[in-house]
């Protein structure tokens, strides 16, 4: 889904974002978050992938996820972009009790900073590229749809290659493209 927001031109950085939800009207929540990001200063949406339905990974839940990936152009630093993403999550009902419990619980909205240009960054609150990007089919499938030739700066492989390798080696993750 292309953005109807004004084009940001060539200024700023290109960031890849992951979207996920397994509580409530997940597709509507993801679409609303995408629209909301388009109204945030310093962020210009470029493209949003199709939604993908995925079985919960590394957690026990009866609620399957809806996931998507997006590219945005931003003038924000990675840390400032993360703060915006977390604020959008909070406005959509995301609750964070602690870092450990937040990883393995159902959520209305999860927004992840997957890639930021070709940056390799590790701070107390942020790791870019996302540390589990290459092991998550529910991230790689939608990201490949919109950025297959983009290089993962940590391993030097394209996103499309990472998807193909994961599909060959991991047959337990269930992910299927669905419609908005």
N, C-alpha and C positions, 0 to 999 in steps of 0.2 A: 504494500500500500504506500504509494508516494505521498509525501506531505504536501499540503496546500499552503504551507507557510512560505514566507518569502525566502528566496535562495540566499544563503549566507555567503555566497561567492567563494573565494579561495582563502579567506582569512580564517585563522583558528586551526583547530585540530580535529581529526576524525576519530570518533570513539565508537566502539561496538558495544551494544548493551544487550543484556539478556533479560527477558520478561518471563515471569511465571506466576501462576495462581492455581490453587486447588480448593478454594473456599468461595462460595457465592457464585455469581454469574461471571465466571472467569474470563470468557472472551470479551464481554462488555467492560470488565475491569481493566484488561490489558489495553483495549482500544481507548478507554478514557485516559489511562496513564500516558499513552502515546500522544494524545491530543494535549494533555496538560503540559508535557515536556515542551511542546511547541510554543507555549506561552511563557516559558521560563527565560528570563534574561540570560544571554550568553549561550543559548542552545537553539540550534536550527535543525529540525528533523530532516533527514535525507530519505530514508526508506525503512519500512517495517515489513518483515517477512510474513508469510502465511502463519497461522497458528498451527501448533502441533500438539496432539494429545499424547501424554506420556504417563507411564506407570511410575508411582513414587519410587525414588532411588534412595537407598541408605536410610529409609524410615518406614515405619509401618503405618499405613493409612488406607482407608477405603476410598479416599478421594483422589482420583487421577488429576494430574496437572494439565493445564494448557500453557504452552510455552511459545515464545516468539523471540526473534532477535531484531535489532534495529541498528542503523547507522545514524549518527548525528554529527553535525559540525558544532564545535564548541570553542569558545574563547576562555572557558573556565579551566583552572588547573584540575588535575585528576582528583585531588582531595576535595575541592569545591564542587566538582561534578558529583562525587560520591555523596556529599551532604545534600545536594539537590535531590538525588535519587532517593535517599533515605527520607527526606521530607515528603516526597510524593508518596512513598510507601505508607508513611504515617497517615497522610490524608485519606488514604484508601483503606484504613483499618488495620494496617500491619502493626503488630505488637512485638516488641523485643524485650524479653525478660532478662536474658543473658546471652552472651555469644554462643555458649555451648548448646543451650536449649533451642535457640532460634534456628539452628542448622537442621534440626530433625523434627520440626513441627509443621502442621498445616498452616497455610498463610493465604491471606486475601491477595497480597501482592508482594512479589520479590523482584527487585531490580538490581542487576549486577553489572558492574563495569568490567567488561570482558577484555577489551583492547583499547589502547589509547595511542594513536599513531603507531610507531614501532618501539614504544617505551617499555623498558624493563624497570619496574619500581617495586620496592619492598619498604613499607613503613609499618608502624604499629597498627594502623587501622586499614591498610590497603595493600594488596598485592596485584600488580598488573604485569603480564596478562593474568587473568583469573587462574588461580592455581589448579583447578580441576577441569578447566575448559576442554582439554584433550581427552578426558575420560567420560565425558557426558554427551551421549547421543542426543539428548533433548536440547542441548545447546548447539552442537555441531550441525544438526540437520537444518534448523532454521537459519543459522549463520551462513552455512554453505549456500543456501538459496540466494542470499543477498551479497555475499562476499567470498565466493569460492576461491578466488585467486589471491586473496589477502594472505600475507605471510604471518605466521605466528612467530613473533620476534624471539621467543625463547628457544625454539627448536629449528626454526628456519623452514618448516614445511608449510604448505598452503593449508587453509582451512578445509578445502575439498579433499586433500590428501589425508588429513587427520580423520575426517569422516570416513573415508574409504577404509582406512586401516582399522578404525574402531568397529566398523560394521563387519569386517572379516574376523576380528578377534573376540568380540563380545556379542553373544547372541541372546543375552538375558535381558537387555534393555529394550522395552517395547515402546516405540514411538511411531505415530502416524500423523500425516498431514491431514488437517481438517479445514473447513471453510470458516471465514469470519461470519 
